[in-house]
């Protein structure tokens, strides 16, 4: 093994094996039962940070990220900021050439309008604005630079594919980005623990991740007064969400990703959305069994 390969191996071990982990067999059985009849492929990873008990169902399998790739993109931007290549309080000038067609806030801007970089970073995460995200991906040094950070920090399967030289075949298979349930969940843990780029960068990223507009899936099954960091993603045949809950009796993180779904409808009762809600509800009640909270009656009409 080369020195570089050995170093990368040690980094990966450090990321995912700092504490001895054990499988939560009861929870594994419950989640396996939920996933058993899913019409498509599904991966689930759960870790309770206090007890270090885990569930891993296809947790190391590669899945599409859809918009969850915006977490690595925001890390790429903060890497540039901390390196002094761009200031966090920079004022940017919007150009029509940046537009990614779709229902985006930034995409409604006119040529020459100004916006602060901090707001672009917020839009990328909070409202999952695609125009903002692709602009940040470019400013971060493209997927090439973001993927280098991921590789250097032990994330061997999480990658930006779109608009990234050499990733064309991966893009045709997985879309904008690819990851595993375990890597995406543990990436959120590193942010939570202040270990991404710098303590202040991690804190700023985490603050954006707790202000999510799209809250009708996993977040809808967690009390609104409990802080949650998250990012979701969705394309026709894949639904996904990564969630870190600052729960009263100990933080827990989970990531659910689907692919090859039979149900491709963009409706609230899409099978992918439904199973994410069911898993989130099961986990909340499993880790907080004395909680009496339930989603408000009739709120599903607003999903």
N, C-alpha and C positions, 0 to 999 in steps of 0.2 A: 504494500500500500504506500503511495506517495505521501510526502509530508502534507501537501495540500489536502489530499483525500482524507488523511487521518484527522486533520484539523476540522474539516467539515463534519466528519463523523462525530467528533467530540462535541461540536456545537449542537448537532442534532440531539445527541444524548442529553446534553445539558438542558435543552429546551423542553424535551418531552419526558425526562426521567429524573427531575431534580429530587422528587420525593417518591418513595415506593408507592405504586398504585396497586389497587386491588379491584377486581370486578364486582360490581353490585349485582349479584345473581338474581335477586328478587326483582329489581328494576329492569334488568335485561329481559327477564321473562315477560314482564308487563309490556315493554316496548316491542318485543318480538311479536307478541300477540296482536298488537295494533298494526304492525307492518305486514303481517303474514299475507293478507289478501289484497295488498296494494297492487294495482294494475300498472306495473312498471317497475323500475329499479329504485331502491331507496337506501340511503346511508344515514346513520344516526351516530352521533358521538355526544356523550354527556360526561361531565366531571364535576363533582362537588368539591370545591376548592378546600374546604375545611377538613373533610375526611379523606379526600383524595380517592374516593371510590368512583369507578368509571363504568360506562356502558359503551361498547363499540360494536356496531352492526354495520358492516361494510365501511368502517370508519377510515380505512386507508385506500379506498377505491377512489379513482378520479371521477369527478362529476363536473358539469358546467357550473360556473359561478353566477352567470348572469350579472346582475348589478352588485353582487357581493364583492366583485373585483374592485369596486371603488374604495374598499378599505386599503388594499395595497397601493392603489393610486394615491390616496391621501398621504400614506406613509412616504411615498416617493416625493411628494411635494414638500413635506416637512424635512426630508433629508436635504433637499435643495435649500430650504430656508435656513436650516441650522448650519449649512456649509457656507452661507453668506452669498449664495448665487442670486437670491431674490429675497426681498423683505416681506414679512408677513403683512405689513400695513401698506404694501404697494397698491397703487391705483392703476387698474388695467383699462385698456380701450377695446371695446367689443367690435368685432368685424363680422360682417355677414357670412364670410367664408367659414366661420366657426360653427355655423348652425348645423345641428343634427336634428333632422325633421322629427317632429313629435310634440307632445304637450309638455313643454318645458318653460320655466320662468325665464331663464337666461335667453332662450331662443326667441323670446318675444321682444328682445331689445332691438333698437335701431342701430345702424352703422354709426360708429363714433361715440356711442354712449359710454360713460365711464362707470366702473364698478370696482370696489375694493377686492383684493385677492381673498381677504378673510371671508367675504360674503360668497365668493365663488366656491371656496372650500366648504362653507356651510351648505350651500345649495346641493353640492355633489352628494353629500351624505344625508342631510335632512329630508330633502325632497327627491333625492336620487336623480337630479337633473343631468341628463345625458350630454347636453352641450357643455355644461360646466365640467363634467367628468373628462370628456375628450380634450378639452382645453387644458385641464390640469395634467392629463397624461402626457401631452406634448411638452408642457412647461417643465415637467418632472424629468425630462430626458428620454421620453417615450418608454414603451414597455421594456426596452432593452435595459435601461437603467433601473427600473423598478424590479425587473426579474433578477438583476445582479444583486440588489439588496436582499431579496428573498433567498437567493442561493447562499449568499454570505452569512445569512442568519439562520440557516438550517432548514428552511422551508423548500423542500426538494420537489414538490409536486404542484405547488401553487404558482401559477404563471399568468401574465398578461399575454394574450394571443393576438388580439386585434391590432392592426396597424403596427405590428412588430416584426421586423425582418427575421426570417427563419422559422416563424411560428405559423406559417400558412396552413400546413396540414392539421395542426392542432386546432386552429381556428375553425376549419371546416368541420371538425368533429365536436368541439366543445363550445365554439362561439367566442365571445369577448375574452373570457378567461376560464381557467380551470383550477380546481383545488380538491382537497379531500375534506370530509367533515371534521376530522381530527385537526388538520393543519389550520383550517379557518377558525375553529374554536380556540385553539391554543394561541393564535395570533391575537385574538381579542384579550386573552389572559395576559399576554405580554404587554399590551397597551394598558390594561387595568393596573398592572404592577409597575408601570413607569419605566419599562425596559425597551421601548421602541424609540430609536433616535436619541432622545434625551428625556429627562423627567418632565420638562415643561412641554415638549412636543407631545408626549404621551397624554399628558393632562388635557391639552387643547383638543387632541383627536378624540379623547374619551368624552369630552363635553359635547362635541358635535354628535357623537354616537348615541347620546341619551336624549337627543331632540329629533325624534323621527316622526315624520308626517304619516308614513304608511304603517299604521298600527292596528290593522284589522285582522291580522293572523296571529302569530305567536304572542304579540303584546296584548291582544284583546283578552287573553286568558290569564293575565297577571294584573293584580290590583293597580289602578292608575297612580296610587300614592307610593308605589315601590319603584325605585330607580332601576332602569334597565338600559343597557347599551346594546345596540343591535344594528343589523343591516340585512335587508332581504333582497331577493332577486327573483325574476320570473321571465321565462320565455315560453313558447308554446308547449314544449314537452318537458319542461323542467321548472320546478318551484323550489325555493330555498330560503333559509333564514338562519342566521347565526345570532345568538342571544346570550348575554351575560347578565344575570339577575343579581342585584345587590339585595338579596333576601335577608329577612330578619335573623334567621338562624344559620347564616353562612351563604356566601356567594356560590352560585353554580352557573356553569356555562354549558350550552348545548348548540349543536348545529344539525339541521335536517336538510338534506338535499335529495331531490328526485331527478330521474332522467328516464327517457323512453316512456313517458306517460302515455297511456291510451287516451285519457281525458285531456283534450287540448282547448277546452272552452275557457274563455276569459270571464268566468262567472264566480261569485262568492262561494258556490258549492263545488267548485273544481276539486277533484279528489286530492290534488296536491295541497291546496289551501286547507282543506278539511283535516288532513292528517297532521299538518303542522299545528293547527289549533288543538287537536286532540292530544298531541304529544306535549305541547306547552301546558295545557291544563293538567295532564297527568303528572308532569314534573312539579308544577307548583304545589299541588295537593300532596305529593309524595314527600317533598322536602319541607313543606309547611302544613303538616296534617291538622294543626289546630286552627288554621285559618277558616273563617266562616264566609269569606268573600266569594261572591259569584258575579259573573257579568250581569249588568242590569237587564231586566226583562225588556225585550223588544229591541235591544241595541243592535242585534244582528241585522236589522233592516238597514242599518247604516254602514254595513260592511261593503 
